[in-house]
Amino acid sequence: MRPTARQRSESSIRFLEVIETRENESQVAKIVNGVYGADTLTDNYVQFRFLRFRSGIFVVKDAHRIGRPVVKNVDKIT
């Protein structure tokens, strides 16, 4: 099961705490997956967040995306 946007945001905040312990990316992925269950985060996602945090980008919100908007009222359509 893939994490939701909220879970990703919460996990990003927790990454900041783990980064301060000087763990590397694979160790952080193992720690998070051990606490929250297998396949919670991939190693690549942890590497992506570490790269952003080390670059000084601490924004954890998803970026605005171009394209077709998500329909909020699916019941009205069907």
PDB file of N, CA, C and O in Angstrom:
ATOM      1  N   MET A   1       0.839  -1.176   0.000  1.00  0.00           N
ATOM      2  CA  MET A   1       0.000   0.000   0.000  1.00  0.00           C
ATOM      3  C   MET A   1       0.886   1.241   0.000  1.00  0.00           C
ATOM      4  O   MET A   1       1.802   1.349   0.815  1.00  0.00           O
ATOM      5  N   ARG A   2       0.625   2.162  -0.893  1.00  0.00           N
ATOM      6  CA  ARG A   2       1.416   3.385  -0.992  1.00  0.00           C
ATOM      7  C   ARG A   2       0.915   4.404   0.023  1.00  0.00           C
ATOM      8  O   ARG A   2      -0.282   4.465   0.301  1.00  0.00           O
ATOM      9  N   PRO A   3       1.815   5.199   0.576  1.00  0.00           N
ATOM     10  CA  PRO A   3       1.397   6.193   1.569  1.00  0.00           C
ATOM     11  C   PRO A   3       0.575   7.313   0.944  1.00  0.00           C
ATOM     12  O   PRO A   3       0.779   7.677  -0.214  1.00  0.00           O
ATOM     13  N   THR A   4      -0.359   7.855   1.727  1.00  0.00           N
ATOM     14  CA  THR A   4      -1.164   8.983   1.271  1.00  0.00           C
ATOM     15  C   THR A   4      -0.334  10.256   1.358  1.00  0.00           C
ATOM     16  O   THR A   4       0.769  10.252   1.904  1.00  0.00           O
ATOM     17  N   ALA A   5      -0.871  11.346   0.816  1.00  0.00           N
ATOM     18  CA  ALA A   5      -0.155  12.629   0.863  1.00  0.00           C
ATOM     19  C   ALA A   5       0.083  13.062   2.298  1.00  0.00           C
ATOM     20  O   ALA A   5       1.151  13.581   2.623  1.00  0.00           O
ATOM     21  N   ARG A   6      -0.904  12.854   3.158  1.00  0.00           N
ATOM     22  CA  ARG A   6      -0.738  13.235   4.567  1.00  0.00           C
ATOM     23  C   ARG A   6       0.354  12.398   5.225  1.00  0.00           C
ATOM     24  O   ARG A   6       1.184  12.925   5.967  1.00  0.00           O
ATOM     25  N   GLN A   7       0.355  11.091   4.955  1.00  0.00           N
ATOM     26  CA  GLN A   7       1.392  10.235   5.529  1.00  0.00           C
ATOM     27  C   GLN A   7       2.767  10.646   5.026  1.00  0.00           C
ATOM     28  O   GLN A   7       3.735  10.625   5.785  1.00  0.00           O
ATOM     29  N   ARG A   8       2.864  11.022   3.748  1.00  0.00           N
ATOM     30  CA  ARG A   8       4.151  11.462   3.214  1.00  0.00           C
ATOM     31  C   ARG A   8       4.596  12.741   3.898  1.00  0.00           C
ATOM     32  O   ARG A   8       5.780  12.901   4.195  1.00  0.00           O
ATOM     33  N   SER A   9       3.665  13.657   4.152  1.00  0.00           N
ATOM     34  CA  SER A   9       4.011  14.912   4.826  1.00  0.00           C
ATOM     35  C   SER A   9       4.490  14.650   6.240  1.00  0.00           C
ATOM     36  O   SER A   9       5.496  15.210   6.676  1.00  0.00           O
ATOM     37  N   GLU A  10       3.767  13.796   6.956  1.00  0.00           N
ATOM     38  CA  GLU A  10       4.165  13.474   8.322  1.00  0.00           C
ATOM     39  C   GLU A  10       5.512  12.768   8.343  1.00  0.00           C
ATOM     40  O   GLU A  10       6.343  13.028   9.213  1.00  0.00           O
ATOM     41  N   SER A  11       5.727  11.876   7.383  1.00  0.00           N
ATOM     42  CA  SER A  11       7.001  11.168   7.347  1.00  0.00           C
ATOM     43  C   SER A  11       8.134  12.115   6.991  1.00  0.00           C
ATOM     44  O   SER A  11       9.261  11.924   7.447  1.00  0.00           O
ATOM     45  N   SER A  12       7.854  13.140   6.177  1.00  0.00           N
ATOM     46  CA  SER A  12       8.884  14.115   5.833  1.00  0.00           C
ATOM     47  C   SER A  12       9.343  14.870   7.063  1.00  0.00           C
ATOM     48  O   SER A  12      10.533  15.140   7.224  1.00  0.00           O
ATOM     49  N   ILE A  13       8.410  15.208   7.925  1.00  0.00           N
ATOM     50  CA  ILE A  13       8.762  15.897   9.161  1.00  0.00           C
ATOM     51  C   ILE A  13       9.615  14.986  10.031  1.00  0.00           C
ATOM     52  O   ILE A  13      10.567  15.444  10.663  1.00  0.00           O
ATOM     53  N   ARG A  14       9.290  13.731  10.067  1.00  0.00           N
ATOM     54  CA  ARG A  14      10.070  12.786  10.869  1.00  0.00           C
ATOM     55  C   ARG A  14      11.460  12.566  10.284  1.00  0.00           C
ATOM     56  O   ARG A  14      12.402  12.278  11.022  1.00  0.00           O
ATOM     57  N   PHE A  15      11.598  12.700   8.955  1.00  0.00           N
ATOM     58  CA  PHE A  15      12.919  12.586   8.344  1.00  0.00           C
ATOM     59  C   PHE A  15      13.871  13.603   8.940  1.00  0.00           C
ATOM     60  O   PHE A  15      15.044  13.311   9.170  1.00  0.00           O
ATOM     61  N   LEU A  16      13.362  14.794   9.188  1.00  0.00           N
ATOM     62  CA  LEU A  16      14.214  15.835   9.760  1.00  0.00           C
ATOM     63  C   LEU A  16      14.802  15.380  11.084  1.00  0.00           C
ATOM     64  O   LEU A  16      15.968  15.647  11.374  1.00  0.00           O
ATOM     65  N   GLU A  17      14.003  14.696  11.884  1.00  0.00           N
ATOM     66  CA  GLU A  17      14.491  14.190  13.162  1.00  0.00           C
ATOM     67  C   GLU A  17      15.546  13.112  12.958  1.00  0.00           C
ATOM     68  O   GLU A  17      16.542  13.069  13.681  1.00  0.00           O
ATOM     69  N   VAL A  18      15.332  12.243  11.980  1.00  0.00           N
ATOM     70  CA  VAL A  18      16.260  11.139  11.737  1.00  0.00           C
ATOM     71  C   VAL A  18      17.546  11.640  11.095  1.00  0.00           C
ATOM     72  O   VAL A  18      18.619  11.102  11.367  1.00  0.00           O
ATOM     73  N   ILE A  19      17.456  12.668  10.241  1.00  0.00           N
ATOM     74  CA  ILE A  19      18.653  13.222   9.608  1.00  0.00           C
ATOM     75  C   ILE A  19      19.621  13.718  10.668  1.00  0.00           C
ATOM     76  O   ILE A  19      20.837  13.584  10.525  1.00  0.00           O
ATOM     77  N   GLU A  20      19.076  14.292  11.732  1.00  0.00           N
ATOM     78  CA  GLU A  20      19.929  14.814  12.793  1.00  0.00           C
ATOM     79  C   GLU A  20      20.704  13.712  13.504  1.00  0.00           C
ATOM     80  O   GLU A  20      21.714  13.994  14.150  1.00  0.00           O
ATOM     81  N   THR A  21      20.255  12.460  13.401  1.00  0.00           N
ATOM     82  CA  THR A  21      20.969  11.348  14.025  1.00  0.00           C
ATOM     83  C   THR A  21      22.096  10.829  13.143  1.00  0.00           C
ATOM     84  O   THR A  21      22.825   9.917  13.533  1.00  0.00           O
ATOM     85  N   ARG A  22      22.240  11.412  11.945  1.00  0.00           N
ATOM     86  CA  ARG A  22      23.310  11.066  10.993  1.00  0.00           C
ATOM     87  C   ARG A  22      23.153   9.664  10.398  1.00  0.00           C
ATOM     88  O   ARG A  22      24.143   9.021  10.047  1.00  0.00           O
ATOM     89  N   GLU A  23      21.922   9.198  10.286  1.00  0.00           N
ATOM     90  CA  GLU A  23      21.674   7.922   9.618  1.00  0.00           C
ATOM     91  C   GLU A  23      21.713   8.162   8.109  1.00  0.00           C
ATOM     92  O   GLU A  23      21.408   9.260   7.643  1.00  0.00           O
ATOM     93  N   ASN A  24      22.090   7.128   7.343  1.00  0.00           N
ATOM     94  CA  ASN A  24      22.055   7.292   5.891  1.00  0.00           C
ATOM     95  C   ASN A  24      20.676   6.902   5.359  1.00  0.00           C
ATOM     96  O   ASN A  24      19.815   6.450   6.114  1.00  0.00           O
ATOM     97  N   GLU A  25      20.478   7.079   4.063  1.00  0.00           N
ATOM     98  CA  GLU A  25      19.161   6.900   3.472  1.00  0.00           C
ATOM     99  C   GLU A  25      18.606   5.493   3.652  1.00  0.00           C
ATOM    100  O   GLU A  25      17.443   5.332   4.022  1.00  0.00           O
ATOM    101  N   SER A  26      19.411   4.488   3.400  1.00  0.00           N
ATOM    102  CA  SER A  26      18.910   3.117   3.518  1.00  0.00           C
ATOM    103  C   SER A  26      18.583   2.763   4.962  1.00  0.00           C
ATOM    104  O   SER A  26      17.638   2.016   5.217  1.00  0.00           O
ATOM    105  N   GLN A  27      19.354   3.290   5.909  1.00  0.00           N
ATOM    106  CA  GLN A  27      19.055   3.046   7.318  1.00  0.00           C
ATOM    107  C   GLN A  27      17.742   3.707   7.716  1.00  0.00           C
ATOM    108  O   GLN A  27      16.958   3.129   8.469  1.00  0.00           O
ATOM    109  N   VAL A  28      17.503   4.906   7.217  1.00  0.00           N
ATOM    110  CA  VAL A  28      16.247   5.600   7.515  1.00  0.00           C
ATOM    111  C   VAL A  28      15.066   4.832   6.935  1.00  0.00           C
ATOM    112  O   VAL A  28      14.039   4.687   7.599  1.00  0.00           O
ATOM    113  N   ALA A  29      15.196   4.339   5.710  1.00  0.00           N
ATOM    114  CA  ALA A  29      14.116   3.563   5.097  1.00  0.00           C
ATOM    115  C   ALA A  29      13.818   2.323   5.923  1.00  0.00           C
ATOM    116  O   ALA A  29      12.652   1.975   6.110  1.00  0.00           O
ATOM    117  N   LYS A  30      14.844   1.652   6.419  1.00  0.00           N
ATOM    118  CA  LYS A  30      14.634   0.468   7.254  1.00  0.00           C
ATOM    119  C   LYS A  30      13.952   0.828   8.565  1.00  0.00           C
ATOM    120  O   LYS A  30      13.067   0.107   9.028  1.00  0.00           O
ATOM    121  N   ILE A  31      14.359   1.941   9.164  1.00  0.00           N
ATOM    122  CA  ILE A  31      13.761   2.374  10.431  1.00  0.00           C
ATOM    123  C   ILE A  31      12.281   2.690  10.232  1.00  0.00           C
ATOM    124  O   ILE A  31      11.432   2.217  10.988  1.00  0.00           O
ATOM    125  N   VAL A  32      11.976   3.488   9.217  1.00  0.00           N
ATOM    126  CA  VAL A  32      10.587   3.893   8.971  1.00  0.00           C
ATOM    127  C   VAL A  32       9.732   2.688   8.611  1.00  0.00           C
ATOM    128  O   VAL A  32       8.615   2.554   9.111  1.00  0.00           O
ATOM    129  N   ASN A  33      10.237   1.813   7.753  1.00  0.00           N
ATOM    130  CA  ASN A  33       9.479   0.624   7.379  1.00  0.00           C
ATOM    131  C   ASN A  33       9.316  -0.329   8.557  1.00  0.00           C
ATOM    132  O   ASN A  33       8.314  -1.040   8.640  1.00  0.00           O
ATOM    133  N   GLY A  34      10.282  -0.355   9.463  1.00  0.00           N
ATOM    134  CA  GLY A  34      10.156  -1.183  10.653  1.00  0.00           C
ATOM    135  C   GLY A  34       9.081  -0.677  11.596  1.00  0.00           C
ATOM    136  O   GLY A  34       8.393  -1.465  12.246  1.00  0.00           O
ATOM    137  N   VAL A  35       8.938   0.640  11.671  1.00  0.00           N
ATOM    138  CA  VAL A  35       7.944   1.234  12.571  1.00  0.00           C
ATOM    139  C   VAL A  35       6.550   1.213  11.954  1.00  0.00           C
ATOM    140  O   VAL A  35       5.580   0.857  12.623  1.00  0.00           O
ATOM    141  N   TYR A  36       6.444   1.593  10.675  1.00  0.00           N
ATOM    142  CA  TYR A  36       5.136   1.768  10.046  1.00  0.00           C
ATOM    143  C   TYR A  36       4.720   0.613   9.144  1.00  0.00           C
ATOM    144  O   TYR A  36       3.642   0.662   8.552  1.00  0.00           O
ATOM    145  N   GLY A  37       5.528  -0.403   9.026  1.00  0.00           N
ATOM    146  CA  GLY A  37       5.177  -1.548   8.197  1.00  0.00           C
ATOM    147  C   GLY A  37       5.988  -1.581   6.911  1.00  0.00           C
ATOM    148  O   GLY A  37       6.448  -0.557   6.406  1.00  0.00           O
ATOM    149  N   ALA A  38       6.143  -2.782   6.409  1.00  0.00           N
ATOM    150  CA  ALA A  38       6.932  -2.974   5.191  1.00  0.00           C
ATOM    151  C   ALA A  38       6.328  -2.198   4.029  1.00  0.00           C
ATOM    152  O   ALA A  38       5.111  -2.035   3.942  1.00  0.00           O
ATOM    153  N   ASP A  39       7.176  -1.731   3.154  1.00  0.00           N
ATOM    154  CA  ASP A  39       6.784  -1.000   1.939  1.00  0.00           C
ATOM    155  C   ASP A  39       6.080   0.322   2.228  1.00  0.00           C
ATOM    156  O   ASP A  39       5.316   0.807   1.394  1.00  0.00           O
ATOM    157  N   THR A  40       6.325   0.907   3.393  1.00  0.00           N
ATOM    158  CA  THR A  40       5.778   2.234   3.669  1.00  0.00           C
ATOM    159  C   THR A  40       6.495   3.262   2.822  1.00  0.00           C
ATOM    160  O   THR A  40       5.856   4.109   2.199  1.00  0.00           O
ATOM    161  N   LEU A  41       7.807   3.197   2.794  1.00  0.00           N
ATOM    162  CA  LEU A  41       8.613   4.114   1.993  1.00  0.00           C
ATOM    163  C   LEU A  41       9.636   3.323   1.202  1.00  0.00           C
ATOM    164  O   LEU A  41      10.146   2.300   1.658  1.00  0.00           O
ATOM    165  N   THR A  42       9.926   3.817   0.003  1.00  0.00           N
ATOM    166  CA  THR A  42      10.978   3.191  -0.787  1.00  0.00           C
ATOM    167  C   THR A  42      12.299   3.901  -0.507  1.00  0.00           C
ATOM    168  O   THR A  42      12.318   5.036  -0.033  1.00  0.00           O
ATOM    169  N   ASP A  43      13.386   3.228  -0.802  1.00  0.00           N
ATOM    170  CA  ASP A  43      14.706   3.841  -0.641  1.00  0.00           C
ATOM    171  C   ASP A  43      14.834   5.091  -1.515  1.00  0.00           C
ATOM    172  O   ASP A  43      15.431   6.085  -1.102  1.00  0.00           O
ATOM    173  N   ASN A  44      14.268   5.033  -2.724  1.00  0.00           N
ATOM    174  CA  ASN A  44      14.351   6.183  -3.632  1.00  0.00           C
ATOM    175  C   ASN A  44      13.625   7.396  -3.078  1.00  0.00           C
ATOM    176  O   ASN A  44      14.104   8.521  -3.221  1.00  0.00           O
ATOM    177  N   TYR A  45      12.474   7.185  -2.444  1.00  0.00           N
ATOM    178  CA  TYR A  45      11.739   8.309  -1.868  1.00  0.00           C
ATOM    179  C   TYR A  45      12.530   8.930  -0.732  1.00  0.00           C
ATOM    180  O   TYR A  45      12.555  10.153  -0.594  1.00  0.00           O
ATOM    181  N   VAL A  46      13.171   8.114   0.077  1.00  0.00           N
ATOM    182  CA  VAL A  46      13.990   8.633   1.177  1.00  0.00           C
ATOM    183  C   VAL A  46      15.169   9.422   0.614  1.00  0.00           C
ATOM    184  O   VAL A  46      15.494  10.492   1.128  1.00  0.00           O
ATOM    185  N   GLN A  47      15.810   8.913  -0.429  1.00  0.00           N
ATOM    186  CA  GLN A  47      16.917   9.633  -1.055  1.00  0.00           C
ATOM    187  C   GLN A  47      16.451  10.976  -1.604  1.00  0.00           C
ATOM    188  O   GLN A  47      17.150  11.980  -1.471  1.00  0.00           O
ATOM    189  N   PHE A  48      15.263  10.996  -2.224  1.00  0.00           N
ATOM    190  CA  PHE A  48      14.701  12.232  -2.763  1.00  0.00           C
ATOM    191  C   PHE A  48      14.492  13.256  -1.654  1.00  0.00           C
ATOM    192  O   PHE A  48      14.850  14.422  -1.817  1.00  0.00           O
ATOM    193  N   ARG A  49      13.915  12.837  -0.524  1.00  0.00           N
ATOM    194  CA  ARG A  49      13.670  13.761   0.587  1.00  0.00           C
ATOM    195  C   ARG A  49      14.978  14.239   1.209  1.00  0.00           C
ATOM    196  O   ARG A  49      15.110  15.418   1.537  1.00  0.00           O
ATOM    197  N   PHE A  50      15.938  13.345   1.375  1.00  0.00           N
ATOM    198  CA  PHE A  50      17.235  13.745   1.926  1.00  0.00           C
ATOM    199  C   PHE A  50      17.883  14.803   1.039  1.00  0.00           C
ATOM    200  O   PHE A  50      18.420  15.793   1.537  1.00  0.00           O
ATOM    201  N   LEU A  51      17.834  14.594  -0.266  1.00  0.00           N
ATOM    202  CA  LEU A  51      18.424  15.547  -1.200  1.00  0.00           C
ATOM    203  C   LEU A  51      17.770  16.916  -1.059  1.00  0.00           C
ATOM    204  O   LEU A  51      18.458  17.937  -1.030  1.00  0.00           O
ATOM    205  N   ARG A  52      16.449  16.940  -0.972  1.00  0.00           N
ATOM    206  CA  ARG A  52      15.734  18.211  -0.817  1.00  0.00           C
ATOM    207  C   ARG A  52      16.072  18.875   0.513  1.00  0.00           C
ATOM    208  O   ARG A  52      16.315  20.081   0.553  1.00  0.00           O
ATOM    209  N   PHE A  53      16.090  18.113   1.594  1.00  0.00           N
ATOM    210  CA  PHE A  53      16.381  18.692   2.904  1.00  0.00           C
ATOM    211  C   PHE A  53      17.804  19.228   2.961  1.00  0.00           C
ATOM    212  O   PHE A  53      18.051  20.296   3.523  1.00  0.00           O
ATOM    213  N   ARG A  54      18.730  18.492   2.384  1.00  0.00           N
ATOM    214  CA  ARG A  54      20.124  18.953   2.386  1.00  0.00           C
ATOM    215  C   ARG A  54      20.305  20.199   1.522  1.00  0.00           C
ATOM    216  O   ARG A  54      21.234  20.977   1.739  1.00  0.00           O
ATOM    217  N   SER A  55      19.416  20.389   0.541  1.00  0.00           N
ATOM    218  CA  SER A  55      19.456  21.579  -0.310  1.00  0.00           C
ATOM    219  C   SER A  55      18.759  22.765   0.336  1.00  0.00           C
ATOM    220  O   SER A  55      18.759  23.866  -0.215  1.00  0.00           O
ATOM    221  N   GLY A  56      18.167  22.544   1.500  1.00  0.00           N
ATOM    222  CA  GLY A  56      17.481  23.619   2.202  1.00  0.00           C
ATOM    223  C   GLY A  56      16.017  23.754   1.858  1.00  0.00           C
ATOM    224  O   GLY A  56      15.381  24.739   2.236  1.00  0.00           O
ATOM    225  N   ILE A  57      15.465  22.782   1.145  1.00  0.00           N
ATOM    226  CA  ILE A  57      14.047  22.816   0.781  1.00  0.00           C
ATOM    227  C   ILE A  57      13.287  21.974   1.802  1.00  0.00           C
ATOM    228  O   ILE A  57      13.357  20.745   1.784  1.00  0.00           O
ATOM    229  N   PHE A  58      12.567  22.643   2.685  1.00  0.00           N
ATOM    230  CA  PHE A  58      11.860  21.951   3.754  1.00  0.00           C
ATOM    231  C   PHE A  58      10.351  21.925   3.542  1.00  0.00           C
ATOM    232  O   PHE A  58       9.607  21.552   4.449  1.00  0.00           O
ATOM    233  N   VAL A  59       9.894  22.313   2.363  1.00  0.00           N
ATOM    234  CA  VAL A  59       8.471  22.297   2.050  1.00  0.00           C
ATOM    235  C   VAL A  59       8.050  20.855   1.806  1.00  0.00           C
ATOM    236  O   VAL A  59       8.653  20.161   0.987  1.00  0.00           O
ATOM    237  N   VAL A  60       7.023  20.405   2.508  1.00  0.00           N
ATOM    238  CA  VAL A  60       6.590  19.021   2.362  1.00  0.00           C
ATOM    239  C   VAL A  60       5.263  18.898   1.624  1.00  0.00           C
ATOM    240  O   VAL A  60       4.747  17.792   1.461  1.00  0.00           O
ATOM    241  N   LYS A  61       4.706  20.018   1.176  1.00  0.00           N
ATOM    242  CA  LYS A  61       3.461  19.959   0.421  1.00  0.00           C
ATOM    243  C   LYS A  61       3.755  19.510  -1.004  1.00  0.00           C
ATOM    244  O   LYS A  61       4.830  19.772  -1.542  1.00  0.00           O
ATOM    245  N   ASP A  62       2.790  18.834  -1.601  1.00  0.00           N
ATOM    246  CA  ASP A  62       2.921  18.444  -2.992  1.00  0.00           C
ATOM    247  C   ASP A  62       2.846  19.683  -3.871  1.00  0.00           C
ATOM    248  O   ASP A  62       2.069  20.598  -3.596  1.00  0.00           O
ATOM    249  N   ALA A  63       3.637  19.714  -4.908  1.00  0.00           N
ATOM    250  CA  ALA A  63       3.653  20.852  -5.825  1.00  0.00           C
ATOM    251  C   ALA A  63       2.386  20.858  -6.675  1.00  0.00           C
ATOM    252  O   ALA A  63       1.786  19.811  -6.919  1.00  0.00           O
ATOM    253  N   HIS A  64       1.987  22.042  -7.122  1.00  0.00           N
ATOM    254  CA  HIS A  64       0.835  22.165  -8.012  1.00  0.00           C
ATOM    255  C   HIS A  64       1.152  21.450  -9.320  1.00  0.00           C
ATOM    256  O   HIS A  64       2.249  21.576  -9.863  1.00  0.00           O
ATOM    257  N   ARG A  65       0.193  20.714  -9.804  1.00  0.00           N
ATOM    258  CA  ARG A  65       0.408  19.947 -11.025  1.00  0.00           C
ATOM    259  C   ARG A  65      -0.502  20.455 -12.126  1.00  0.00           C
ATOM    260  O   ARG A  65      -1.654  20.815 -11.886  1.00  0.00           O
ATOM    261  N   ILE A  66       0.030  20.478 -13.329  1.00  0.00           N
ATOM    262  CA  ILE A  66      -0.732  20.894 -14.495  1.00  0.00           C
ATOM    263  C   ILE A  66      -1.471  19.676 -15.030  1.00  0.00           C
ATOM    264  O   ILE A  66      -0.948  18.562 -15.016  1.00  0.00           O
ATOM    265  N   GLY A  67      -2.676  19.898 -15.493  1.00  0.00           N
ATOM    266  CA  GLY A  67      -3.427  18.799 -16.070  1.00  0.00           C
ATOM    267  C   GLY A  67      -4.869  18.827 -15.630  1.00  0.00           C
ATOM    268  O   GLY A  67      -5.348  19.807 -15.061  1.00  0.00           O
ATOM    269  N   ARG A  68      -5.531  17.767 -15.896  1.00  0.00           N
ATOM    270  CA  ARG A  68      -6.943  17.663 -15.571  1.00  0.00           C
ATOM    271  C   ARG A  68      -7.124  17.649 -14.059  1.00  0.00           C
ATOM    272  O   ARG A  68      -6.455  16.884 -13.364  1.00  0.00           O
ATOM    273  N   PRO A  69      -8.029  18.493 -13.538  1.00  0.00           N
ATOM    274  CA  PRO A  69      -8.215  18.539 -12.088  1.00  0.00           C
ATOM    275  C   PRO A  69      -8.930  17.299 -11.569  1.00  0.00           C
ATOM    276  O   PRO A  69      -9.657  16.630 -12.303  1.00  0.00           O
ATOM    277  N   VAL A  70      -8.716  17.012 -10.323  1.00  0.00           N
ATOM    278  CA  VAL A  70      -9.390  15.889  -9.678  1.00  0.00           C
ATOM    279  C   VAL A  70     -10.833  16.297  -9.420  1.00  0.00           C
ATOM    280  O   VAL A  70     -11.102  17.396  -8.935  1.00  0.00           O
ATOM    281  N   VAL A  71     -11.744  15.414  -9.744  1.00  0.00           N
ATOM    282  CA  VAL A  71     -13.158  15.701  -9.540  1.00  0.00           C
ATOM    283  C   VAL A  71     -13.502  15.437  -8.080  1.00  0.00           C
ATOM    284  O   VAL A  71     -13.262  14.349  -7.559  1.00  0.00           O
ATOM    285  N   LYS A  72     -14.066  16.445  -7.432  1.00  0.00           N
ATOM    286  CA  LYS A  72     -14.377  16.316  -6.013  1.00  0.00           C
ATOM    287  C   LYS A  72     -15.720  15.645  -5.767  1.00  0.00           C
ATOM    288  O   LYS A  72     -15.874  14.926  -4.780  1.00  0.00           O
ATOM    289  N   ASN A  73     -16.678  15.862  -6.628  1.00  0.00           N
ATOM    290  CA  ASN A  73     -18.023  15.321  -6.432  1.00  0.00           C
ATOM    291  C   ASN A  73     -18.309  14.240  -7.465  1.00  0.00           C
ATOM    292  O   ASN A  73     -19.032  14.474  -8.434  1.00  0.00           O
ATOM    293  N   VAL A  74     -17.754  13.088  -7.261  1.00  0.00           N
ATOM    294  CA  VAL A  74     -17.905  11.989  -8.207  1.00  0.00           C
ATOM    295  C   VAL A  74     -19.361  11.552  -8.287  1.00  0.00           C
ATOM    296  O   VAL A  74     -19.822  11.163  -9.360  1.00  0.00           O
ATOM    297  N   ASP A  75     -20.101  11.607  -7.174  1.00  0.00           N
ATOM    298  CA  ASP A  75     -21.502  11.185  -7.159  1.00  0.00           C
ATOM    299  C   ASP A  75     -22.361  12.027  -8.100  1.00  0.00           C
ATOM    300  O   ASP A  75     -23.304  11.507  -8.698  1.00  0.00           O
ATOM    301  N   LYS A  76     -22.058  13.302  -8.241  1.00  0.00           N
ATOM    302  CA  LYS A  76     -22.838  14.170  -9.122  1.00  0.00           C
ATOM    303  C   LYS A  76     -22.604  13.838 -10.591  1.00  0.00           C
ATOM    304  O   LYS A  76     -23.463  14.114 -11.429  1.00  0.00           O
ATOM    305  N   ILE A  77     -21.476  13.261 -10.908  1.00  0.00           N
ATOM    306  CA  ILE A  77     -21.142  12.941 -12.294  1.00  0.00           C
ATOM    307  C   ILE A  77     -21.835  11.665 -12.737  1.00  0.00           C
ATOM    308  O   ILE A  77     -22.326  11.579 -13.862  1.00  0.00           O
ATOM    309  N   THR A  78     -21.877  10.677 -11.859  1.00  0.00           N
ATOM    310  CA  THR A  78     -22.441   9.373 -12.241  1.00  0.00           C
ATOM    311  C   THR A  78     -23.920   9.291 -12.053  1.00  0.00           C
ATOM    312  O   THR A  78     -24.521   8.254 -12.333  1.00  0.00           O
TER     313      THR A  78
END
